[in-house]
Amino acid sequence: MHMIASFEDHLLTALRAFNHLLHAFLALALVMASLMVLWEFSVAVVHSVEMNNLAHGFLQSLGTLFIVWTLSSLISAEINYVQTGVFHVVVFIEVAMITLLRQLIVEPVKIATAGQNVEQLFNPWHYALLLASLLVIGILHKLVTSSDKKDQEQEVSGGKMSKTGNRTLPLS
């Protein structure tokens, strides 16, 4: 029986070490991705200035900045996980919201620059679904963040909050 418990302890230690290694790899990958996206943003700005097409370049660069925003959210979540061992569900909600906002901005720019008939490319149902999805994600974000604030107020006033509540995921 002692041998099984010892094996389990060693296995858990090895799994934790491997998990920390994976998170170090994820952190480095997020940094590299951020640097590459920032480079792409810089090139797009320079290109739009050279082509004297600032409005179009601004809108395309804005789409790239949404990717930077997403990566920043993921890096913040990774920092929080490394410090606390908890990954907050609200990060997934924020990434989904950012992605939907990016689609709402970038897709019309693609349609406008396609050089084809706008009526043929524009799909009102697609945009209606994007807006409805954004509304649902926004409501979900509000519910989760207001619930987190309520839990923090209870914690400050002497109540206890479970570390494994339904809004956080302990990953270690």
KOLKOL-199484 format. One record per atom (N, C-alpha, C): residue number from 0; atom name; x, y, z. Coordinates in nm, 2 decimals. Layout:
N
(NUM, CA, (X, Y, Z)),
...
This chain:
172
(0, N, (0.08, -0.12, 0.00)),
(0, CA, (0.00, 0.00, 0.00)),
(0, C, (0.09, 0.13, 0.00)),
(1, N, (0.20, 0.12, 0.08)),
(1, CA, (0.29, 0.24, 0.08)),
(1, C, (0.35, 0.26, -0.05)),
(2, N, (0.38, 0.15, -0.12)),
(2, CA, (0.45, 0.16, -0.25)),
(2, C, (0.35, 0.23, -0.36)),
(3, N, (0.22, 0.21, -0.35)),
(3, CA, (0.13, 0.27, -0.44)),
(3, C, (0.12, 0.42, -0.41)),
(4, N, (0.11, 0.45, -0.28)),
(4, CA, (0.11, 0.60, -0.25)),
(4, C, (0.23, 0.67, -0.29)),
(5, N, (0.35, 0.60, -0.27)),
(5, CA, (0.47, 0.66, -0.32)),
(5, C, (0.48, 0.68, -0.47)),
(6, N, (0.43, 0.58, -0.54)),
(6, CA, (0.42, 0.59, -0.69)),
(6, C, (0.33, 0.71, -0.73)),
(7, N, (0.22, 0.72, -0.66)),
(7, CA, (0.12, 0.83, -0.69)),
(7, C, (0.18, 0.97, -0.66)),
(8, N, (0.26, 0.98, -0.55)),
(8, CA, (0.33, 1.10, -0.52)),
(8, C, (0.43, 1.14, -0.63)),
(9, N, (0.51, 1.04, -0.67)),
(9, CA, (0.61, 1.07, -0.78)),
(9, C, (0.54, 1.10, -0.91)),
(10, N, (0.43, 1.03, -0.94)),
(10, CA, (0.36, 1.06, -1.06)),
(10, C, (0.30, 1.20, -1.06)),
(11, N, (0.24, 1.24, -0.95)),
(11, CA, (0.19, 1.38, -0.94)),
(11, C, (0.30, 1.48, -0.95)),
(12, N, (0.41, 1.46, -0.89)),
(12, CA, (0.52, 1.55, -0.89)),
(12, C, (0.57, 1.56, -1.04)),
(13, N, (0.58, 1.45, -1.11)),
(13, CA, (0.62, 1.45, -1.25)),
(13, C, (0.52, 1.53, -1.34)),
(14, N, (0.39, 1.50, -1.31)),
(14, CA, (0.29, 1.57, -1.39)),
(14, C, (0.29, 1.72, -1.36)),
(15, N, (0.31, 1.76, -1.24)),
(15, CA, (0.32, 1.91, -1.21)),
(15, C, (0.44, 1.97, -1.28)),
(16, N, (0.55, 1.90, -1.28)),
(16, CA, (0.67, 1.96, -1.34)),
(16, C, (0.65, 1.97, -1.49)),
(17, N, (0.59, 1.86, -1.55)),
(17, CA, (0.56, 1.87, -1.69)),
(17, C, (0.46, 1.98, -1.73)),
(18, N, (0.36, 2.00, -1.64)),
(18, CA, (0.26, 2.11, -1.66)),
(18, C, (0.33, 2.24, -1.65)),
(19, N, (0.42, 2.26, -1.56)),
(19, CA, (0.49, 2.39, -1.55)),
(19, C, (0.58, 2.41, -1.68)),
(20, N, (0.64, 2.30, -1.73)),
(20, CA, (0.71, 2.31, -1.85)),
(20, C, (0.62, 2.35, -1.97)),
(21, N, (0.50, 2.29, -1.98)),
(21, CA, (0.41, 2.33, -2.08)),
(21, C, (0.37, 2.47, -2.07)),
(22, N, (0.35, 2.52, -1.95)),
(22, CA, (0.31, 2.66, -1.93)),
(22, C, (0.42, 2.76, -1.97)),
(23, N, (0.55, 2.72, -1.94)),
(23, CA, (0.66, 2.80, -1.99)),
(23, C, (0.67, 2.80, -2.14)),
(24, N, (0.64, 2.69, -2.20)),
(24, CA, (0.64, 2.69, -2.35)),
(24, C, (0.52, 2.78, -2.40)),
(25, N, (0.40, 2.77, -2.34)),
(25, CA, (0.29, 2.85, -2.38)),
(25, C, (0.33, 3.00, -2.36)),
(26, N, (0.39, 3.04, -2.25)),
(26, CA, (0.43, 3.18, -2.23)),
(26, C, (0.52, 3.22, -2.34)),
(27, N, (0.62, 3.14, -2.37)),
(27, CA, (0.72, 3.18, -2.48)),
(27, C, (0.64, 3.19, -2.61)),
(28, N, (0.55, 3.10, -2.64)),
(28, CA, (0.48, 3.10, -2.77)),
(28, C, (0.39, 3.23, -2.78)),
(29, N, (0.33, 3.27, -2.66)),
(29, CA, (0.25, 3.39, -2.66)),
(29, C, (0.33, 3.51, -2.68)),
(30, N, (0.45, 3.52, -2.63)),
(30, CA, (0.54, 3.63, -2.65)),
(30, C, (0.58, 3.64, -2.79)),
(31, N, (0.62, 3.53, -2.85)),
(31, CA, (0.66, 3.52, -2.99)),
(31, C, (0.55, 3.57, -3.08)),
(32, N, (0.43, 3.51, -3.06)),
(32, CA, (0.31, 3.55, -3.14)),
(32, C, (0.28, 3.70, -3.13)),
(33, N, (0.29, 3.75, -3.01)),
(33, CA, (0.27, 3.90, -2.99)),
(33, C, (0.37, 3.98, -3.07)),
(34, N, (0.50, 3.94, -3.06)),
(34, CA, (0.60, 4.01, -3.13)),
(34, C, (0.58, 4.01, -3.28)),
(35, N, (0.53, 3.89, -3.33)),
(35, CA, (0.51, 3.88, -3.48)),
(35, C, (0.39, 3.96, -3.52)),
(36, N, (0.28, 3.97, -3.44)),
(36, CA, (0.17, 4.05, -3.47)),
(36, C, (0.20, 4.19, -3.46)),
(37, N, (0.28, 4.24, -3.37)),
(37, CA, (0.32, 4.38, -3.36)),
(37, C, (0.40, 4.41, -3.48)),
(38, N, (0.49, 4.32, -3.53)),
(38, CA, (0.56, 4.35, -3.65)),
(38, C, (0.47, 4.36, -3.77)),
(39, N, (0.37, 4.27, -3.78)),
(39, CA, (0.27, 4.28, -3.89)),
(39, C, (0.20, 4.41, -3.88)),
(40, N, (0.16, 4.46, -3.76)),
(40, CA, (0.09, 4.59, -3.75)),
(40, C, (0.18, 4.70, -3.80)),
(41, N, (0.31, 4.70, -3.76)),
(41, CA, (0.40, 4.80, -3.80)),
(41, C, (0.42, 4.81, -3.96)),
(42, N, (0.43, 4.69, -4.01)),
(42, CA, (0.44, 4.68, -4.16)),
(42, C, (0.31, 4.73, -4.23)),
(43, N, (0.20, 4.70, -4.17)),
(43, CA, (0.07, 4.74, -4.23)),
(43, C, (0.06, 4.90, -4.22)),
(44, N, (0.10, 4.95, -4.11)),
(44, CA, (0.09, 5.10, -4.10)),
(44, C, (0.19, 5.17, -4.20)),
(45, N, (0.31, 5.12, -4.21)),
(45, CA, (0.41, 5.18, -4.30)),
(45, C, (0.35, 5.16, -4.45)),
(46, N, (0.30, 5.05, -4.48)),
(46, CA, (0.25, 5.02, -4.61)),
(46, C, (0.13, 5.12, -4.65)),
(47, N, (0.04, 5.14, -4.55)),
(47, CA, (-0.07, 5.23, -4.58)),
(47, C, (-0.03, 5.37, -4.59)),
(48, N, (0.08, 5.41, -4.52)),
(48, CA, (0.13, 5.55, -4.54)),
(48, C, (0.20, 5.56, -4.67)),
(49, N, (0.27, 5.46, -4.71)),
(49, CA, (0.34, 5.46, -4.84)),
(49, C, (0.24, 5.47, -4.96)),
(50, N, (0.13, 5.39, -4.94)),
(50, CA, (0.02, 5.39, -5.05)),
(50, C, (-0.07, 5.50, -5.04)),
(51, N, (-0.06, 5.59, -4.94)),
(51, CA, (-0.14, 5.70, -4.91)),
(51, C, (-0.29, 5.66, -4.90)),
(52, N, (-0.31, 5.55, -4.83)),
(52, CA, (-0.45, 5.50, -4.81)),
(52, C, (-0.46, 5.48, -4.66)),
(53, N, (-0.47, 5.59, -4.59)),
(53, CA, (-0.47, 5.58, -4.45)),
(53, C, (-0.60, 5.52, -4.39)),
(54, N, (-0.71, 5.55, -4.45)),
(54, CA, (-0.84, 5.50, -4.39)),
(54, C, (-0.84, 5.35, -4.40)),
(55, N, (-0.81, 5.29, -4.51)),
(55, CA, (-0.81, 5.15, -4.53)),
(55, C, (-0.71, 5.08, -4.44)),
(56, N, (-0.59, 5.14, -4.44)),
(56, CA, (-0.48, 5.09, -4.36)),
(56, C, (-0.51, 5.09, -4.21)),
(57, N, (-0.58, 5.20, -4.17)),
(57, CA, (-0.62, 5.21, -4.03)),
(57, C, (-0.71, 5.10, -3.99)),
(58, N, (-0.81, 5.07, -4.08)),
(58, CA, (-0.91, 4.97, -4.04)),
(58, C, (-0.85, 4.83, -4.04)),
(59, N, (-0.76, 4.81, -4.14)),
(59, CA, (-0.69, 4.68, -4.14)),
(59, C, (-0.59, 4.66, -4.02)),
(60, N, (-0.53, 4.77, -3.98)),
(60, CA, (-0.44, 4.77, -3.87)),
(60, C, (-0.52, 4.75, -3.74)),
(61, N, (-0.64, 4.80, -3.73)),
(61, CA, (-0.73, 4.79, -3.62)),
(61, C, (-0.76, 4.64, -3.60)),
(62, N, (-0.78, 4.57, -3.71)),
(62, CA, (-0.80, 4.42, -3.70)),
(62, C, (-0.68, 4.35, -3.64)),
(63, N, (-0.56, 4.40, -3.67)),
(63, CA, (-0.44, 4.34, -3.62)),
(63, C, (-0.43, 4.37, -3.47)),
(64, N, (-0.47, 4.49, -3.43)),
(64, CA, (-0.46, 4.53, -3.29)),
(64, C, (-0.56, 4.44, -3.20)),
(65, N, (-0.67, 4.40, -3.26)),
(65, CA, (-0.76, 4.31, -3.19)),
(65, C, (-0.69, 4.18, -3.16)),
(66, N, (-0.60, 4.13, -3.25)),
(66, CA, (-0.53, 4.01, -3.22)),
(66, C, (-0.43, 4.04, -3.11)),
(67, N, (-0.37, 4.15, -3.10)),
(67, CA, (-0.28, 4.19, -2.99)),
(67, C, (-0.35, 4.19, -2.86)),
(68, N, (-0.48, 4.24, -2.87)),
(68, CA, (-0.56, 4.25, -2.75)),
(68, C, (-0.59, 4.11, -2.70)),
(69, N, (-0.62, 4.02, -2.79)),
(69, CA, (-0.64, 3.88, -2.75)),
(69, C, (-0.52, 3.82, -2.69)),
(70, N, (-0.41, 3.84, -2.75)),
(70, CA, (-0.28, 3.78, -2.70)),
(70, C, (-0.25, 3.84, -2.56)),
(71, N, (-0.28, 3.97, -2.54)),
(71, CA, (-0.26, 4.03, -2.41)),
(71, C, (-0.34, 3.97, -2.31)),
(72, N, (-0.47, 3.94, -2.34)),
(72, CA, (-0.56, 3.87, -2.24)),
(72, C, (-0.51, 3.74, -2.21)),
(73, N, (-0.46, 3.66, -2.31)),
(73, CA, (-0.41, 3.53, -2.28)),
(73, C, (-0.28, 3.53, -2.19)),
(74, N, (-0.19, 3.63, -2.22)),
(74, CA, (-0.07, 3.65, -2.14)),
(74, C, (-0.11, 3.68, -2.00)),
(75, N, (-0.20, 3.77, -1.98)),
(75, CA, (-0.25, 3.81, -1.84)),
(75, C, (-0.30, 3.69, -1.77)),
(76, N, (-0.38, 3.61, -1.84)),
(76, CA, (-0.43, 3.48, -1.78)),
(76, C, (-0.32, 3.39, -1.75)),
(77, N, (-0.22, 3.38, -1.83)),
(77, CA, (-0.11, 3.29, -1.80)),
(77, C, (-0.03, 3.34, -1.68)),
(78, N, (-0.01, 3.47, -1.67)),
(78, CA, (0.06, 3.52, -1.55)),
(78, C, (-0.02, 3.49, -1.42)),
(79, N, (-0.16, 3.51, -1.43)),
(79, CA, (-0.24, 3.48, -1.32)),
(79, C, (-0.24, 3.33, -1.28)),
(80, N, (-0.24, 3.25, -1.38)),
(80, CA, (-0.23, 3.10, -1.35)),
(80, C, (-0.10, 3.07, -1.29)),
(81, N, (0.01, 3.12, -1.34)),
(81, CA, (0.14, 3.09, -1.28)),
(81, C, (0.15, 3.14, -1.13)),
(82, N, (0.09, 3.25, -1.10)),
(82, CA, (0.10, 3.31, -0.97)),
(82, C, (0.00, 3.24, -0.87)),
(83, N, (-0.12, 3.20, -0.92)),
(83, CA, (-0.23, 3.15, -0.83)),
(83, C, (-0.27, 3.01, -0.85)),
(84, N, (-0.24, 2.96, -0.97)),
(84, CA, (-0.28, 2.82, -1.00)),
(84, C, (-0.43, 2.81, -1.05)),
(85, N, (-0.49, 2.93, -1.07)),
(85, CA, (-0.63, 2.94, -1.11)),
(85, C, (-0.64, 3.01, -1.24)),
(86, N, (-0.72, 2.95, -1.33)),
(86, CA, (-0.74, 3.01, -1.46)),
(86, C, (-0.89, 3.05, -1.47)),
(87, N, (-0.91, 3.18, -1.49)),
(87, CA, (-1.05, 3.23, -1.48)),
(87, C, (-1.12, 3.21, -1.61)),
(88, N, (-1.25, 3.17, -1.60)),
(88, CA, (-1.33, 3.14, -1.72)),
(88, C, (-1.36, 3.27, -1.79)),
(89, N, (-1.36, 3.38, -1.73)),
(89, CA, (-1.39, 3.51, -1.80)),
(89, C, (-1.29, 3.54, -1.91)),
(90, N, (-1.17, 3.48, -1.90)),
(90, CA, (-1.07, 3.50, -2.01)),
(90, C, (-1.13, 3.44, -2.14)),
(91, N, (-1.19, 3.32, -2.14)),
(91, CA, (-1.24, 3.26, -2.26)),
(91, C, (-1.35, 3.35, -2.31)),
(92, N, (-1.43, 3.41, -2.22)),
(92, CA, (-1.54, 3.50, -2.27)),
(92, C, (-1.49, 3.62, -2.33)),
(93, N, (-1.38, 3.68, -2.27)),
(93, CA, (-1.32, 3.80, -2.33)),
(93, C, (-1.26, 3.77, -2.47)),
(94, N, (-1.19, 3.66, -2.48)),
(94, CA, (-1.13, 3.62, -2.61)),
(94, C, (-1.24, 3.60, -2.72)),
(95, N, (-1.35, 3.54, -2.68)),
(95, CA, (-1.47, 3.53, -2.77)),
(95, C, (-1.52, 3.66, -2.81)),
(96, N, (-1.53, 3.75, -2.72)),
(96, CA, (-1.59, 3.89, -2.75)),
(96, C, (-1.49, 3.96, -2.84)),
(97, N, (-1.37, 3.96, -2.81)),
(97, CA, (-1.27, 4.03, -2.90)),
(97, C, (-1.27, 3.97, -3.04)),
(98, N, (-1.28, 3.84, -3.05)),
(98, CA, (-1.29, 3.78, -3.18)),
(98, C, (-1.41, 3.82, -3.26)),
(99, N, (-1.52, 3.83, -3.20)),
(99, CA, (-1.65, 3.87, -3.26)),
(99, C, (-1.63, 4.02, -3.30)),
(100, N, (-1.58, 4.10, -3.22)),
(100, CA, (-1.56, 4.25, -3.25)),
(100, C, (-1.47, 4.26, -3.37)),
(101, N, (-1.36, 4.18, -3.37)),
(101, CA, (-1.27, 4.18, -3.48)),
(101, C, (-1.34, 4.15, -3.62)),
(102, N, (-1.42, 4.04, -3.61)),
(102, CA, (-1.49, 4.00, -3.73)),
(102, C, (-1.58, 4.11, -3.78)),
(103, N, (-1.65, 4.18, -3.69)),
(103, CA, (-1.74, 4.29, -3.73)),
(103, C, (-1.67, 4.41, -3.79)),
(104, N, (-1.54, 4.42, -3.76)),
(104, CA, (-1.47, 4.53, -3.82)),
(104, C, (-1.39, 4.49, -3.94)),
(105, N, (-1.33, 4.37, -3.94)),
(105, CA, (-1.24, 4.33, -4.05)),
(105, C, (-1.32, 4.29, -4.17)),
(106, N, (-1.43, 4.22, -4.16)),
(106, CA, (-1.51, 4.16, -4.27)),
(106, C, (-1.56, 4.27, -4.36)),
(107, N, (-1.62, 4.38, -4.31)),
(107, CA, (-1.66, 4.49, -4.40)),
(107, C, (-1.55, 4.55, -4.48)),
(108, N, (-1.43, 4.56, -4.42)),
(108, CA, (-1.31, 4.61, -4.49)),
(108, C, (-1.27, 4.51, -4.61)),
(109, N, (-1.28, 4.38, -4.58)),
(109, CA, (-1.25, 4.29, -4.69)),
(109, C, (-1.35, 4.30, -4.80)),
(110, N, (-1.48, 4.32, -4.77)),
(110, CA, (-1.58, 4.33, -4.87)),
(110, C, (-1.56, 4.46, -4.95)),
(111, N, (-1.53, 4.56, -4.88)),
(111, CA, (-1.51, 4.69, -4.95)),
(111, C, (-1.39, 4.69, -5.05)),
(112, N, (-1.29, 4.61, -5.01)),
(112, CA, (-1.17, 4.61, -5.09)),
(112, C, (-1.16, 4.49, -5.19)),
(113, N, (-1.27, 4.41, -5.19)),
(113, CA, (-1.27, 4.30, -5.28)),
(113, C, (-1.28, 4.34, -5.43)),
(114, N, (-1.34, 4.46, -5.45)),
(114, CA, (-1.35, 4.50, -5.59)),
(114, C, (-1.47, 4.44, -5.66)),
(115, N, (-1.55, 4.37, -5.59)),
(115, CA, (-1.67, 4.31, -5.65)),
(115, C, (-1.80, 4.38, -5.60)),
(116, N, (-1.91, 4.34, -5.65)),
(116, CA, (-2.04, 4.40, -5.61)),
(116, C, (-2.06, 4.37, -5.46)),
(117, N, (-2.08, 4.48, -5.39)),
(117, CA, (-2.10, 4.47, -5.24)),
(117, C, (-2.22, 4.39, -5.21)),
(118, N, (-2.33, 4.41, -5.28)),
(118, CA, (-2.45, 4.34, -5.26)),
(118, C, (-2.44, 4.19, -5.27)),
(119, N, (-2.35, 4.14, -5.35)),
(119, CA, (-2.33, 4.00, -5.37)),
(119, C, (-2.25, 3.94, -5.25)),
(120, N, (-2.16, 4.02, -5.20)),
(120, CA, (-2.07, 3.97, -5.09)),
(120, C, (-2.13, 3.99, -4.95)),
(121, N, (-2.21, 4.09, -4.94)),
(121, CA, (-2.27, 4.13, -4.80)),
(121, C, (-2.38, 4.03, -4.77)),
(122, N, (-2.37, 3.97, -4.65)),
(122, CA, (-2.47, 3.87, -4.60)),
(122, C, (-2.53, 3.92, -4.47)),
(123, N, (-2.65, 3.98, -4.48)),
(123, CA, (-2.70, 4.04, -4.36)),
(123, C, (-2.73, 3.94, -4.25)),
(124, N, (-2.76, 3.82, -4.28)),
(124, CA, (-2.78, 3.71, -4.18)),
(124, C, (-2.65, 3.69, -4.10)),
(125, N, (-2.54, 3.69, -4.17)),
(125, CA, (-2.41, 3.67, -4.11)),
(125, C, (-2.38, 3.78, -4.00)),
(126, N, (-2.40, 3.90, -4.04)),
(126, CA, (-2.38, 4.01, -3.95)),
(126, C, (-2.48, 4.01, -3.83)),
(127, N, (-2.61, 3.97, -3.86)),
(127, CA, (-2.71, 3.96, -3.76)),
(127, C, (-2.66, 3.85, -3.66)),
(128, N, (-2.61, 3.74, -3.70)),
(128, CA, (-2.57, 3.64, -3.61)),
(128, C, (-2.44, 3.68, -3.53)),
(129, N, (-2.35, 3.76, -3.60)),
(129, CA, (-2.24, 3.81, -3.52)),
(129, C, (-2.28, 3.90, -3.41)),
(130, N, (-2.38, 3.99, -3.45)),
(130, CA, (-2.43, 4.09, -3.35)),
(130, C, (-2.50, 4.02, -3.23)),
(131, N, (-2.58, 3.92, -3.27)),
(131, CA, (-2.65, 3.84, -3.17)),
(131, C, (-2.56, 3.76, -3.08)),
(132, N, (-2.45, 3.71, -3.14)),
(132, CA, (-2.35, 3.64, -3.06)),
(132, C, (-2.28, 3.73, -2.97)),
(133, N, (-2.25, 3.85, -3.02)),
(133, CA, (-2.18, 3.95, -2.94)),
(133, C, (-2.27, 3.99, -2.82)),
(134, N, (-2.40, 4.01, -2.84)),
(134, CA, (-2.49, 4.04, -2.74)),
(134, C, (-2.49, 3.93, -2.63)),
(135, N, (-2.50, 3.81, -2.67)),
(135, CA, (-2.50, 3.70, -2.57)),
(135, C, (-2.37, 3.69, -2.50)),
(136, N, (-2.26, 3.70, -2.57)),
(136, CA, (-2.13, 3.70, -2.50)),
(136, C, (-2.12, 3.82, -2.40)),
(137, N, (-2.17, 3.93, -2.44)),
(137, CA, (-2.16, 4.05, -2.35)),
(137, C, (-2.24, 4.03, -2.23)),
(138, N, (-2.36, 3.97, -2.24)),
(138, CA, (-2.45, 3.94, -2.13)),
(138, C, (-2.38, 3.84, -2.03)),
(139, N, (-2.32, 3.74, -2.09)),
(139, CA, (-2.25, 3.64, -2.02)),
(139, C, (-2.13, 3.70, -1.94)),
(140, N, (-2.06, 3.79, -2.01)),
(140, CA, (-1.95, 3.86, -1.95)),
(140, C, (-1.99, 3.94, -1.83)),
(141, N, (-2.10, 4.01, -1.84)),
(141, CA, (-2.16, 4.09, -1.74)),
(141, C, (-2.20, 4.01, -1.62)),
(142, N, (-2.26, 3.89, -1.65)),
(142, CA, (-2.31, 3.80, -1.54)),
(142, C, (-2.19, 3.75, -1.46)),
(143, N, (-2.09, 3.70, -1.53)),
(143, CA, (-1.97, 3.64, -1.47)),
(143, C, (-1.89, 3.74, -1.39)),
(144, N, (-1.87, 3.86, -1.45)),
(144, CA, (-1.79, 3.96, -1.38)),
(144, C, (-1.86, 4.02, -1.26)),
(145, N, (-2.00, 4.04, -1.27)),
(145, CA, (-2.07, 4.09, -1.16)),
(145, C, (-2.08, 3.99, -1.05)),
(146, N, (-2.09, 3.86, -1.08)),
(146, CA, (-2.09, 3.75, -0.98)),
(146, C, (-1.95, 3.74, -0.91)),
(147, N, (-1.84, 3.76, -0.99)),
(147, CA, (-1.71, 3.76, -0.93)),
(147, C, (-1.70, 3.88, -0.83)),
(148, N, (-1.75, 4.00, -0.86)),
(148, CA, (-1.74, 4.11, -0.77)),
(148, C, (-1.82, 4.08, -0.65)),
(149, N, (-1.94, 4.02, -0.66)),
(149, CA, (-2.02, 3.99, -0.55)),
(149, C, (-1.95, 3.89, -0.45)),
(150, N, (-1.88, 3.79, -0.51)),
(150, CA, (-1.80, 3.70, -0.43)),
(150, C, (-1.69, 3.76, -0.36)),
(151, N, (-1.62, 3.86, -0.43)),
(151, CA, (-1.51, 3.93, -0.37)),
(151, C, (-1.56, 4.02, -0.25)),
(152, N, (-1.68, 4.08, -0.26)),
(152, CA, (-1.74, 4.16, -0.16)),
(152, C, (-1.77, 4.07, -0.04)),
(153, N, (-1.82, 3.95, -0.06)),
(153, CA, (-1.85, 3.85, 0.04)),
(153, C, (-1.72, 3.81, 0.11)),
(154, N, (-1.62, 3.79, 0.03)),
(154, CA, (-1.49, 3.75, 0.09)),
(154, C, (-1.43, 3.86, 0.18)),
(155, N, (-1.45, 3.98, 0.14)),
(155, CA, (-1.40, 4.09, 0.22)),
(155, C, (-1.48, 4.11, 0.35)),
(156, N, (-1.61, 4.08, 0.34)),
(156, CA, (-1.70, 4.10, 0.46)),
(156, C, (-1.70, 3.98, 0.55)),
(157, N, (-1.62, 3.88, 0.52)),
(157, CA, (-1.60, 3.76, 0.61)),
(157, C, (-1.66, 3.64, 0.56)),
(158, N, (-1.72, 3.64, 0.44)),
(158, CA, (-1.78, 3.52, 0.38)),
(158, C, (-1.66, 3.44, 0.32)),
(159, N, (-1.69, 3.32, 0.29)),
(159, CA, (-1.58, 3.23, 0.23)),
(159, C, (-1.62, 3.20, 0.08)),
(160, N, (-1.52, 3.21, -0.01)),
(160, CA, (-1.54, 3.17, -0.14)),
(160, C, (-1.46, 3.05, -0.17)),
(161, N, (-1.53, 2.95, -0.24)),
(161, CA, (-1.46, 2.83, -0.27)),
(161, C, (-1.36, 2.85, -0.38)),
(162, N, (-1.24, 2.80, -0.36)),
(162, CA, (-1.13, 2.82, -0.46)),
(162, C, (-1.17, 2.74, -0.59)),
(163, N, (-1.26, 2.65, -0.58)),
(163, CA, (-1.29, 2.57, -0.70)),
(163, C, (-1.44, 2.60, -0.74)),
(164, N, (-1.47, 2.73, -0.73)),
(164, CA, (-1.61, 2.78, -0.77)),
(164, C, (-1.63, 2.76, -0.92)),
(165, N, (-1.75, 2.79, -0.96)),
(165, CA, (-1.78, 2.76, -1.10)),
(165, C, (-1.73, 2.86, -1.20)),
(166, N, (-1.66, 2.96, -1.15)),
(166, CA, (-1.60, 3.06, -1.25)),
(166, C, (-1.45, 3.05, -1.26)),
(167, N, (-1.39, 2.97, -1.19)),
(167, CA, (-1.24, 2.95, -1.20)),
(167, C, (-1.21, 2.80, -1.22)),
(168, N, (-1.11, 2.78, -1.29)),
(168, CA, (-1.07, 2.64, -1.31)),
(168, C, (-0.93, 2.62, -1.25)),
(169, N, (-0.92, 2.54, -1.14)),
(169, CA, (-0.78, 2.51, -1.09)),
(169, C, (-0.72, 2.41, -1.19)),
(170, N, (-0.60, 2.45, -1.24)),
(170, CA, (-0.54, 2.36, -1.34)),
(170, C, (-0.42, 2.29, -1.30)),
(171, N, (-0.38, 2.31, -1.17)),
(171, CA, (-0.26, 2.24, -1.13)),
(171, C, (-0.29, 2.12, -1.04)),
